[in-house]
Amino acid sequence: MSELIARAKLFSAIEGGSTFWAREVFSNGATFVLERALNGGYDPVKYARTLEKLRAANPDQLLQNISDAGAKFLTPADQAWPQTLSDLAAPPIALVVKGDPAFLTGDSLAIVGTRNPTQYGVRIAQDFAAGFVDREWAIISGGAYGVDAAAHKGALVAEGVTVAVIASGIDVNYPAGHARLFAEIAELGCLVSEVPPGTPAIPARFLTRNRLIAALSNATLVVEAAFRSGSLRTARDAAELMRPVMAIPGPITSPVSEGCHRLIGERAAEIVTSIADAVEFLSPM
């Protein structure tokens, strides 16, 4: 069995973000892990669900579904594979990419934040996205409503590159209102998914995909975020990878700025108030 087919079979059966399985594959290779799994090499009780999925997985069908969606199955064997993903505690087994995967390896800034931003937050996300694409950086975000969408649109309006790391299958427009936006991103940048086509978005997948946003980016900017926000998870993931984290301050009365103020107060993020601030902060990179 080829490494590609083995990796496709594992990708079909193992949920992204599993530290155990990711490290097994990263350390030993997909073919070794698959053969060991199918020959009783892993605890049949502890890993019963995964082993059942592995036995039922159809790698040829997966690869066909990816091709039918106009996407590519990207593995560490591919030249376009982003080596920065190796820094993660749970590197992805593979990625499904629609668009040009070459955009995953250049300089990039992650812009993240709340799904319910103020007009101030929308403007800031768009302005910073445009400012960085003018400097030939790609903009990475999660394709959600709010700050994510503003960042993607800011990059596209400035005729730059943007990448959306989504929590569903590459052929699932979630949120549905972003079908047109996703089509533009796939044409001018790329869409990235860690799950097979047809897979729905569930809350846990948003958290696991956040680590990919952090790992694919040189730095992360949090624009607006509530005190308990998924965007803070992306910031923490970036910090764990020793990547710079920046945060935009807002009014002290604004609930959607509480998360940014928390990061700044805890010295977990650098306060930035302009594109020049951010560029200067990142200039040693």
RODO-2510 file (C-alpha; in nm, 4 decimals, decimal comma):
residues 285
     n   res          X          Y          Z
     1     m     0,0000     0,0000     0,0000
     2     s     0,1360     0,3425    -0,0970
     3     e     0,1977     0,6155     0,1588
     4     l    -0,0616     0,8338    -0,0185
     5     i    -0,3369     0,5712     0,0042
     6     a    -0,2478     0,4944     0,3653
     7     r    -0,2586     0,8627     0,4539
     8     a    -0,5942     0,9030     0,2754
     9     k    -0,7370     0,6112     0,4726
    10     l    -0,6121     0,7563     0,8021
    11     f    -0,7417     1,1017     0,7058
    12     s    -1,0894     0,9523     0,6504
    13     a    -1,1015     0,7951     0,9934
    14     i    -0,9117     1,0196     1,2359
    15     e    -1,0477     1,3518     1,3580
    16     g    -0,8060     1,6417     1,3227
    17     g    -0,6300     1,7575     1,6371
    18     s    -0,5742     1,4099     1,7849
    19     t    -0,2295     1,4423     1,9412
    20     f    -0,1770     1,0669     1,9760
    21     w    -0,2579     0,9709     1,6165
    22     a    -0,0948     1,2787     1,4688
    23     r     0,2334     1,2058     1,6446
    24     e     0,2164     0,8376     1,5507
    25     v     0,1832     0,9278     1,1842
    26     f     0,4359     1,2113     1,2039
    27     s     0,6972     0,9872     1,3692
    28     n     0,6400     0,6546     1,1946
    29     g     0,4716     0,7281     0,8629
    30     a     0,1183     0,6545     0,7470
    31     t     0,1821     0,3082     0,6034
    32     f     0,3383     0,1813     0,9273
    33     v     0,0591     0,3240     1,1448
    34     l    -0,2178     0,1887     0,9222
    35     e    -0,0707    -0,1618     0,9031
    36     r    -0,0158    -0,1665     1,2780
    37     a    -0,3724    -0,0477     1,3395
    38     l    -0,5253    -0,3095     1,1086
    39     n    -0,3125    -0,5871     1,2610
    40     g    -0,4018    -0,5367     1,6259
    41     g    -0,1113    -0,3127     1,7203
    42     y    -0,3257    -0,0613     1,9102
    43     d    -0,5551    -0,1107     2,2108
    44     p    -0,8786    -0,2515     2,0578
    45     v    -1,0907    -0,1101     2,3385
    46     k    -0,9390     0,2345     2,3798
    47     y    -0,9271     0,2983     2,0052
    48     a    -1,2306     0,0921     1,9042
    49     r    -1,4121     0,3725     1,7230
    50     t    -1,1082     0,4819     1,5232
    51     l    -1,0168     0,1258     1,4302
    52     e    -1,3724     0,0606     1,3123
    53     k    -1,3593     0,3697     1,0919
    54     l    -1,0213     0,2678     0,9535
    55     r    -1,1485    -0,0727     0,8483
    56     a    -1,4450     0,0883     0,6714
    57     a    -1,2545     0,3773     0,5094
    58     n    -1,2422     0,3934     0,1302
    59     p    -0,9362     0,5995     0,0317
    60     d    -1,0083     0,5832    -0,3425
    61     q    -1,3544     0,7287    -0,2861
    62     l    -1,2102     1,0026    -0,0648
    63     l    -0,9584     1,1058    -0,3305
    64     q    -1,2306     1,1007    -0,5961
    65     n    -1,4584     1,3181    -0,3827
    66     i    -1,1755     1,5673    -0,3311
    67     s    -1,1086     1,5773    -0,7051
    68     d    -1,4806     1,6214    -0,7783
    69     a    -1,4829     1,9217    -0,5444
    70     g    -1,2048     2,0801    -0,7512
    71     a    -0,9567     2,0430    -0,4657
    72     k    -0,6226     1,8748    -0,3959
    73     f    -0,5186     1,6264    -0,1283
    74     l    -0,2038     1,7791     0,0177
    75     t     0,0372     1,5667     0,2243
    76     p     0,3854     1,6252     0,3734
    77     a     0,5293     1,4561     0,0637
    78     d     0,4128     1,7467    -0,1529
    79     q     0,6518     2,0333    -0,2225
    80     a     0,3801     2,2847    -0,1315
    81     w     0,3287     2,1357     0,2151
    82     p     0,3732     2,4095     0,4804
    83     q     0,6614     2,2937     0,6986
    84     t     0,5439     2,5241     0,9792
    85     l     0,2689     2,2713     1,0545
    86     s     0,5361     2,0395     1,1944
    87     d     0,5639     2,2758     1,4926
    88     l     0,2194     2,1694     1,6142
    89     a     0,1672     1,9144     1,8892
    90     a    -0,0888     1,7554     1,6553
    91     p     0,0206     1,8136     1,2943
    92     p    -0,2523     1,7416     1,0376
    93     i    -0,2377     1,4054     0,8632
    94     a    -0,3194     1,5872     0,5391
    95     l    -0,5041     1,8937     0,4118
    96     v    -0,7690     1,9426     0,1464
    97     v    -0,6872     2,2581    -0,0496
    98     k    -0,8994     2,4343    -0,3095
    99     g    -0,6949     2,6971    -0,4890
   100     d    -0,3193     2,7384    -0,5057
   101     p    -0,1422     2,5646    -0,2140
   102     a     0,1695     2,7722    -0,2851
   103     f     0,0008     3,0533    -0,0911
   104     l     0,0392     2,8479     0,2281
   105     t     0,4155     2,8911     0,2411
   106     g     0,4793     3,2665     0,2055
   107     d     0,4661     3,5461     0,4634
   108     s     0,1195     3,5693     0,6147
   109     l    -0,0763     3,7397     0,8915
   110     a    -0,3696     3,5778     1,0702
   111     i    -0,6511     3,8230     1,1452
   112     v    -0,9147     3,6858     1,3817
   113     g    -1,1937     3,8139     1,5996
   114     t    -1,5591     3,8098     1,6927
   115     r    -1,8465     3,7095     1,4674
   116     n    -2,0347     4,0163     1,5930
   117     p    -1,7964     4,3070     1,5439
   118     t    -1,8682     4,6772     1,5665
   119     q    -1,8231     4,8965     1,2599
   120     y    -1,4910     4,9939     1,4149
   121     g    -1,3812     4,6297     1,4206
   122     v    -1,4887     4,5696     1,0612
   123     r    -1,2984     4,8767     0,9410
   124     i    -0,9840     4,7861     1,1364
   125     a    -0,9839     4,4269     1,0038
   126     q    -1,0257     4,5480     0,6455
   127     d    -0,7620     4,8204     0,6785
   128     f    -0,4997     4,5916     0,8335
   129     a    -0,5677     4,3226     0,5727
   130     a    -0,5254     4,5731     0,2904
   131     g    -0,2147     4,7211     0,4517
   132     f    -0,0430     4,3849     0,4805
   133     v    -0,1314     4,2603     0,1320
   134     d     0,0193     4,5846     0,0017
   135     r     0,3390     4,4560     0,1643
   136     e     0,2900     4,1223    -0,0162
   137     w     0,1747     3,9268     0,2870
   138     a    -0,1175     3,6867     0,2607
   139     i    -0,4089     3,7197     0,5037
   140     i    -0,5262     3,4046     0,6830
   141     s    -0,8537     3,3722     0,8708
   142     g    -1,1356     3,1279     0,9382
   143     g    -1,4048     3,2219     0,6876
   144     a    -1,6652     3,3031     0,9546
   145     y    -1,8989     3,5997     0,9716
   146     g    -1,7668     3,9174     1,1317
   147     v    -1,3964     3,9938     1,1642
   148     d    -1,2942     3,6890     0,9558
   149     a    -1,5080     3,8008     0,6617
   150     a    -1,3867     4,1613     0,6931
   151     a    -1,0239     4,0456     0,6810
   152     h    -1,0812     3,8262     0,3754
   153     k    -1,2725     4,1028     0,1951
   154     g    -1,0105     4,3633     0,2822
   155     a    -0,7427     4,1465     0,1245
   156     l    -0,9499     4,0779    -0,1869
   157     v    -1,0426     4,4440    -0,2389
   158     a    -0,6729     4,5306    -0,2186
   159     e    -0,6109     4,2629    -0,4844
   160     g    -0,4088     4,0500    -0,2456
   161     v    -0,3998     3,6870    -0,1407
   162     t    -0,6178     3,5471     0,1347
   163     v    -0,6548     3,1977     0,2800
   164     a    -0,9611     3,0646     0,4627
   165     v    -0,9112     2,7696     0,6972
   166     i    -1,2611     2,6279     0,7373
   167     a    -1,4072     2,3870     0,9912
   168     s    -1,6186     2,1878     0,7436
   169     g    -1,5581     1,9898     0,4270
   170     i    -1,4149     2,1840     0,1338
   171     d    -1,7479     2,1501    -0,0508
   172     v    -1,9626     2,2704     0,2411
   173     n    -2,0310     2,6427     0,2401
   174     y    -2,0444     2,7190     0,6111
   175     p    -2,1688     2,9735     0,6758
   176     a    -2,3995     2,9435     0,3739
   177     g    -2,3972     3,3188     0,3224
   178     h    -2,0292     3,3018     0,2310
   179     a    -2,0655     3,0865    -0,0811
   180     r    -1,9645     3,3741    -0,3079
   181     l    -1,6815     3,4827    -0,0767
   182     f    -1,5423     3,1283    -0,0649
   183     a    -1,5520     3,1085    -0,4453
   184     e    -1,3472     3,4307    -0,4668
   185     i    -1,1001     3,3080    -0,2065
   186     a    -1,0522     2,9770    -0,3901
   187     e    -0,9894     3,1647    -0,7150
   188     l    -0,7444     3,4242    -0,5796
   189     g    -0,5998     3,2423    -0,2773
   190     c    -0,7085     2,9110    -0,1319
   191     l    -0,9534     2,7337     0,0966
   192     v    -0,8113     2,4820     0,3435
   193     s    -0,9871     2,2020     0,5310
   194     e    -0,8665     1,9251     0,7617
   195     v    -1,1747     1,7056     0,7127
   196     p    -1,3116     1,5072     0,4155
   197     p    -1,5604     1,6631     0,1716
   198     g    -1,9166     1,6586     0,2977
   199     t    -1,8157     1,6855     0,6638
   200     p    -2,0330     1,9333     0,8582
   201     a    -1,8976     2,2024     1,0866
   202     i    -1,9351     2,1299     1,4588
   203     p    -1,8092     2,3400     1,7525
   204     a    -1,5083     2,1173     1,8269
   205     r    -1,3803     2,1513     1,4707
   206     f    -1,3633     2,5291     1,4993
   207     l    -1,1277     2,4943     1,7947
   208     t    -0,9036     2,2379     1,6249
   209     r    -0,8814     2,4382     1,3018
   210     n    -0,7687     2,7444     1,5016
   211     r    -0,4314     2,5794     1,5604
   212     l    -0,3876     2,5557     1,1811
   213     i    -0,4543     2,9283     1,1402
   214     a    -0,1893     2,9999     1,4042
   215     a     0,0662     2,7588     1,2561
   216     l     0,0246     2,8740     0,8970
   217     s     0,0819     3,2396     0,9910
   218     n     0,3931     3,4357     1,0787
   219     a     0,1907     3,6321     1,3348
   220     t    -0,1653     3,6712     1,4637
   221     l    -0,3712     3,9887     1,5064
   222     v    -0,6833     3,9847     1,7254
   223     v    -0,9116     4,2720     1,6245
   224     e    -1,2176     4,2377     1,8486
   225     a    -1,2913     3,9458     2,0794
   226     a    -1,5158     3,8889     2,3786
   227     f    -1,3686     3,7842     2,7133
   228     r    -1,4296     3,4177     2,6270
   229     s    -1,3760     3,3905     2,2543
   230     g    -1,2498     3,1274     2,0151
   231     s    -1,0190     3,3943     1,8763
   232     l    -0,8308     3,3917     2,2051
   233     r    -0,7678     3,0221     2,1468
   234     t    -0,6004     3,1085     1,8171
   235     a    -0,3891     3,3687     1,9988
   236     r    -0,2890     3,1129     2,2645
   237     d    -0,2041     2,8594     1,9940
   238     a     0,0154     3,1173     1,8213
   239     a     0,1901     3,2048     2,1473
   240     e     0,2611     2,8361     2,2162
   241     l     0,4283     2,8214     1,8747
   242     m     0,6374     3,1264     1,9680
   243     r     0,4670     3,3343     1,6983
   244     p     0,4033     3,7050     1,7653
   245     v     0,0533     3,7976     1,8811
   246     m    -0,0928     4,1471     1,8481
   247     a    -0,4220     4,2925     1,9688
   248     i    -0,6210     4,6030     1,8801
   249     p    -0,7470     4,8045     2,1784
   250     g    -1,1062     4,9273     2,1884
   251     p    -1,3347     5,1274     2,4175
   252     i    -1,3174     5,0044     2,7769
   253     t    -1,6980     4,9820     2,7722
   254     s    -1,7090     4,7536     2,4681
   255     p    -1,7784     4,3828     2,5431
   256     v    -1,6221     4,2806     2,2103
   257     s    -1,2911     4,4380     2,3102
   258     e    -1,2664     4,2640     2,6485
   259     g    -1,0719     3,9717     2,5031
   260     c    -0,8181     4,2024     2,3377
   261     h    -0,7746     4,3969     2,6604
   262     r    -0,7299     4,0691     2,8463
   263     l    -0,4490     3,9607     2,6112
   264     i    -0,2805     4,2998     2,6396
   265     g    -0,3183     4,3082     3,0183
   266     e    -0,1700     3,9595     3,0552
   267     r     0,1229     4,0571     2,8292
   268     a     0,0083     3,7808     2,5947
   269     a    -0,0229     4,0229     2,3042
   270     e     0,1470     4,3399     2,1856
   271     i    -0,0835     4,6406     2,1628
   272     v    -0,0943     4,7873     1,8120
   273     t    -0,2837     5,0976     1,7069
   274     s    -0,1789     5,1279     1,3422
   275     i    -0,0475     4,9257     1,0521
   276     a     0,2881     5,1003     1,1026
   277     d     0,2917     4,9738     1,4634
   278     a     0,2341     4,6183     1,3491
   279     v     0,4923     4,6364     1,0711
   280     e     0,7517     4,7754     1,3112
   281     f     0,6742     4,5047     1,5680
   282     l     0,7189     4,2340     1,3053
   283     s     1,0150     4,3904     1,1265
   284     p     1,2797     4,1667     1,2941
   285     m     1,1090     3,8615     1,1399
***
